[in-house]
Amino acid sequence: MQLVRTYLAASAEAKARSAEECAEAIVAAATMIAQSLRQGGKLLVCGNGGSAADSQHLAGEFVSVLDRRRMRPAMAALALTTNSSILTAIGNDFGFAGIFERQVEALGRSGDILVGISTSGTSENVVRAFEQAHQKGMKTIALTGGKMGILSQKADVAICVPNENTQHIQEVHLAVEHLLCMLTERSLFGGEEK
């Protein structure tokens, strides 16, 4: 029982600190995403492990809907973590570090947004994807943890969760991802977030 209480309290504290320290970056990121989508751009998302699952989750919320009580048109988003044939072909031919970079080269266009999720902020394949995105005239948003890493330095907007525990960083990332979708919906389609 004590472990449960301690863990959940630490998770809540991570979210509370993030509310104080990351709110401005979250709003800036959502504003950037809404502007891109409004102008016909799309959202590309990448990450590894749990962050790969987050990538799929975020893209799913944009394309489907965050809250079925508030229906709206689909928003263009794609997770670069889902096609096993593409991932293994690139991994085999170019190495694992190129699995997202190559997809950004193929799919990214000027005006699009790349969201890179990395709790450490040092994932080489996400860093290389950011470099490719900037070459293509795309904007980048990093979701990282307290150590930030090189990814936050390469991002146009960095949302750095002020925590170094991977699990708690991931828990905050999920809340941030929901906020990005919610704020973008509000910007594009009006209404109040629930």
Contacts in CASP RR format, 6 or more apart in sequence:
PFRMAT RR
TARGET T0000
AUTHOR 0000-0000-0000
METHOD contacts of the structure
MODEL  1
MQLVRTYLAASAEAKARSAEECAEAIVAAATMIAQSLRQGGKLLVCGNGG
SAADSQHLAGEFVSVLDRRRMRPAMAALALTTNSSILTAIGNDFGFAGIF
ERQVEALGRSGDILVGISTSGTSENVVRAFEQAHQKGMKTIALTGGKMGI
LSQKADVAICVPNENTQHIQEVHLAVEHLLCMLTERSLFGGEEK
10 165 0 8 1.000
10 168 0 8 1.000
11 167 0 8 1.000
11 168 0 8 1.000
11 171 0 8 1.000
14 161 0 8 1.000
14 162 0 8 1.000
14 163 0 8 1.000
14 165 0 8 1.000
14 168 0 8 1.000
14 169 0 8 1.000
14 171 0 8 1.000
14 172 0 8 1.000
15 171 0 8 1.000
15 172 0 8 1.000
15 175 0 8 1.000
17 162 0 8 1.000
17 163 0 8 1.000
18 161 0 8 1.000
18 162 0 8 1.000
18 163 0 8 1.000
18 172 0 8 1.000
18 175 0 8 1.000
18 176 0 8 1.000
21 160 0 8 1.000
21 162 0 8 1.000
22 159 0 8 1.000
22 160 0 8 1.000
22 161 0 8 1.000
22 162 0 8 1.000
22 176 0 8 1.000
25 157 0 8 1.000
25 158 0 8 1.000
25 159 0 8 1.000
25 160 0 8 1.000
26 159 0 8 1.000
26 176 0 8 1.000
26 179 0 8 1.000
26 180 0 8 1.000
26 183 0 8 1.000
27 183 0 8 1.000
28 157 0 8 1.000
29 115 0 8 1.000
29 141 0 8 1.000
29 157 0 8 1.000
29 159 0 8 1.000
29 180 0 8 1.000
30 179 0 8 1.000
30 180 0 8 1.000
30 183 0 8 1.000
30 184 0 8 1.000
30 187 0 8 1.000
31 183 0 8 1.000
31 187 0 8 1.000
32 113 0 8 1.000
32 139 0 8 1.000
32 141 0 8 1.000
32 156 0 8 1.000
32 157 0 8 1.000
33 43 0 8 1.000
33 113 0 8 1.000
33 141 0 8 1.000
33 180 0 8 1.000
33 184 0 8 1.000
34 183 0 8 1.000
34 184 0 8 1.000
34 187 0 8 1.000
34 188 0 8 1.000
36 42 0 8 1.000
36 43 0 8 1.000
36 111 0 8 1.000
36 112 0 8 1.000
36 113 0 8 1.000
36 139 0 8 1.000
37 43 0 8 1.000
37 75 0 8 1.000
37 76 0 8 1.000
37 184 0 8 1.000
37 188 0 8 1.000
38 188 0 8 1.000
39 111 0 8 1.000
40 76 0 8 1.000
41 76 0 8 1.000
41 109 0 8 1.000
41 111 0 8 1.000
41 112 0 8 1.000
41 113 0 8 1.000
42 76 0 8 1.000
42 77 0 8 1.000
42 78 0 8 1.000
42 108 0 8 1.000
42 109 0 8 1.000
42 112 0 8 1.000
42 113 0 8 1.000
43 58 0 8 1.000
43 59 0 8 1.000
43 62 0 8 1.000
43 75 0 8 1.000
43 76 0 8 1.000
43 77 0 8 1.000
43 78 0 8 1.000
43 112 0 8 1.000
43 113 0 8 1.000
43 115 0 8 1.000
44 77 0 8 1.000
44 78 0 8 1.000
44 80 0 8 1.000
44 103 0 8 1.000
44 104 0 8 1.000
44 107 0 8 1.000
44 108 0 8 1.000
44 112 0 8 1.000
44 113 0 8 1.000
44 114 0 8 1.000
44 115 0 8 1.000
44 133 0 8 1.000
44 138 0 8 1.000
45 55 0 8 1.000
45 56 0 8 1.000
45 58 0 8 1.000
45 59 0 8 1.000
45 77 0 8 1.000
45 78 0 8 1.000
45 79 0 8 1.000
45 80 0 8 1.000
45 81 0 8 1.000
45 114 0 8 1.000
45 115 0 8 1.000
45 116 0 8 1.000
45 117 0 8 1.000
46 52 0 8 1.000
46 55 0 8 1.000
46 79 0 8 1.000
46 80 0 8 1.000
46 81 0 8 1.000
46 100 0 8 1.000
46 103 0 8 1.000
46 114 0 8 1.000
46 115 0 8 1.000
46 116 0 8 1.000
46 117 0 8 1.000
46 125 0 8 1.000
46 126 0 8 1.000
46 129 0 8 1.000
47 54 0 8 1.000
47 55 0 8 1.000
47 80 0 8 1.000
47 81 0 8 1.000
47 100 0 8 1.000
47 116 0 8 1.000
47 117 0 8 1.000
47 118 0 8 1.000
47 123 0 8 1.000
47 125 0 8 1.000
47 126 0 8 1.000
48 118 0 8 1.000
48 123 0 8 1.000
48 125 0 8 1.000
48 126 0 8 1.000
50 170 0 8 1.000
51 116 0 8 1.000
51 117 0 8 1.000
51 118 0 8 1.000
51 119 0 8 1.000
51 123 0 8 1.000
51 143 0 8 1.000
51 170 0 8 1.000
51 173 0 8 1.000
52 79 0 8 1.000
52 81 0 8 1.000
53 81 0 8 1.000
54 117 0 8 1.000
54 143 0 8 1.000
54 170 0 8 1.000
54 173 0 8 1.000
54 174 0 8 1.000
54 177 0 8 1.000
55 79 0 8 1.000
55 80 0 8 1.000
55 81 0 8 1.000
55 115 0 8 1.000
55 116 0 8 1.000
55 117 0 8 1.000
56 79 0 8 1.000
56 81 0 8 1.000
56 82 0 8 1.000
57 174 0 8 1.000
57 177 0 8 1.000
58 77 0 8 1.000
58 79 0 8 1.000
58 115 0 8 1.000
58 117 0 8 1.000
58 177 0 8 1.000
58 180 0 8 1.000
58 181 0 8 1.000
59 77 0 8 1.000
59 78 0 8 1.000
59 79 0 8 1.000
60 77 0 8 1.000
60 79 0 8 1.000
61 177 0 8 1.000
61 178 0 8 1.000
61 181 0 8 1.000
62 74 0 8 1.000
62 75 0 8 1.000
62 76 0 8 1.000
62 77 0 8 1.000
62 181 0 8 1.000
62 184 0 8 1.000
63 74 0 8 1.000
63 75 0 8 1.000
63 76 0 8 1.000
63 77 0 8 1.000
64 74 0 8 1.000
65 71 0 8 1.000
65 72 0 8 1.000
66 178 0 8 1.000
66 181 0 8 1.000
66 182 0 8 1.000
66 185 0 8 1.000
67 182 0 8 1.000
67 194 0 8 1.000
69 194 0 8 1.000
70 185 0 8 1.000
70 194 0 8 1.000
72 185 0 8 1.000
72 188 0 8 1.000
72 189 0 8 1.000
73 189 0 8 1.000
75 184 0 8 1.000
75 185 0 8 1.000
75 188 0 8 1.000
78 107 0 8 1.000
80 99 0 8 1.000
80 100 0 8 1.000
80 103 0 8 1.000
80 104 0 8 1.000
80 107 0 8 1.000
80 129 0 8 1.000
81 87 0 8 1.000
86 103 0 8 1.000
87 99 0 8 1.000
90 98 0 8 1.000
90 99 0 8 1.000
90 102 0 8 1.000
90 103 0 8 1.000
91 98 0 8 1.000
91 99 0 8 1.000
94 102 0 8 1.000
96 125 0 8 1.000
97 124 0 8 1.000
97 125 0 8 1.000
97 128 0 8 1.000
98 125 0 8 1.000
98 128 0 8 1.000
98 129 0 8 1.000
99 125 0 8 1.000
100 125 0 8 1.000
100 126 0 8 1.000
100 128 0 8 1.000
100 129 0 8 1.000
101 125 0 8 1.000
101 128 0 8 1.000
101 129 0 8 1.000
101 131 0 8 1.000
101 132 0 8 1.000
103 129 0 8 1.000
104 114 0 8 1.000
104 129 0 8 1.000
104 132 0 8 1.000
104 133 0 8 1.000
104 136 0 8 1.000
104 138 0 8 1.000
105 132 0 8 1.000
105 136 0 8 1.000
108 114 0 8 1.000
108 133 0 8 1.000
108 136 0 8 1.000
108 138 0 8 1.000
109 136 0 8 1.000
109 138 0 8 1.000
110 136 0 8 1.000
110 137 0 8 1.000
110 138 0 8 1.000
111 137 0 8 1.000
111 138 0 8 1.000
111 139 0 8 1.000
112 133 0 8 1.000
112 136 0 8 1.000
112 138 0 8 1.000
112 139 0 8 1.000
113 138 0 8 1.000
113 139 0 8 1.000
113 140 0 8 1.000
113 141 0 8 1.000
114 129 0 8 1.000
114 130 0 8 1.000
114 133 0 8 1.000
114 138 0 8 1.000
114 139 0 8 1.000
114 140 0 8 1.000
114 141 0 8 1.000
115 140 0 8 1.000
115 141 0 8 1.000
115 142 0 8 1.000
115 143 0 8 1.000
115 180 0 8 1.000
116 126 0 8 1.000
116 129 0 8 1.000
116 130 0 8 1.000
116 140 0 8 1.000
116 141 0 8 1.000
116 142 0 8 1.000
116 143 0 8 1.000
116 151 0 8 1.000
117 126 0 8 1.000
117 142 0 8 1.000
117 143 0 8 1.000
117 173 0 8 1.000
118 126 0 8 1.000
118 142 0 8 1.000
118 143 0 8 1.000
118 144 0 8 1.000
118 151 0 8 1.000
119 144 0 8 1.000
119 145 0 8 1.000
119 166 0 8 1.000
119 169 0 8 1.000
119 170 0 8 1.000
119 173 0 8 1.000
120 144 0 8 1.000
120 145 0 8 1.000
120 147 0 8 1.000
120 149 0 8 1.000
121 127 0 8 1.000
121 142 0 8 1.000
121 144 0 8 1.000
121 145 0 8 1.000
121 147 0 8 1.000
121 148 0 8 1.000
121 149 0 8 1.000
121 150 0 8 1.000
121 151 0 8 1.000
121 152 0 8 1.000
122 147 0 8 1.000
122 149 0 8 1.000
122 150 0 8 1.000
122 151 0 8 1.000
123 151 0 8 1.000
126 151 0 8 1.000
127 150 0 8 1.000
127 151 0 8 1.000
127 154 0 8 1.000
130 140 0 8 1.000
130 142 0 8 1.000
130 151 0 8 1.000
130 154 0 8 1.000
130 155 0 8 1.000
131 154 0 8 1.000
133 139 0 8 1.000
133 140 0 8 1.000
134 140 0 8 1.000
134 154 0 8 1.000
139 156 0 8 1.000
139 157 0 8 1.000
140 154 0 8 1.000
140 155 0 8 1.000
140 156 0 8 1.000
140 157 0 8 1.000
141 155 0 8 1.000
141 156 0 8 1.000
141 157 0 8 1.000
141 158 0 8 1.000
141 159 0 8 1.000
142 151 0 8 1.000
142 152 0 8 1.000
142 154 0 8 1.000
142 155 0 8 1.000
142 157 0 8 1.000
142 158 0 8 1.000
142 159 0 8 1.000
142 160 0 8 1.000
143 159 0 8 1.000
143 161 0 8 1.000
143 173 0 8 1.000
143 176 0 8 1.000
143 177 0 8 1.000
144 151 0 8 1.000
144 152 0 8 1.000
144 158 0 8 1.000
144 159 0 8 1.000
144 160 0 8 1.000
144 161 0 8 1.000
144 169 0 8 1.000
145 160 0 8 1.000
145 161 0 8 1.000
145 162 0 8 1.000
145 163 0 8 1.000
145 164 0 8 1.000
145 169 0 8 1.000
146 160 0 8 1.000
146 161 0 8 1.000
146 162 0 8 1.000
146 163 0 8 1.000
146 164 0 8 1.000
146 169 0 8 1.000
147 164 0 8 1.000
148 158 0 8 1.000
148 160 0 8 1.000
151 158 0 8 1.000
152 158 0 8 1.000
152 160 0 8 1.000
159 176 0 8 1.000
161 168 0 8 1.000
161 169 0 8 1.000
161 172 0 8 1.000
161 173 0 8 1.000
161 176 0 8 1.000
163 169 0 8 1.000
163 172 0 8 1.000
182 193 0 8 1.000
182 194 0 8 1.000
183 193 0 8 1.000
185 193 0 8 1.000
186 192 0 8 1.000
186 193 0 8 1.000
END
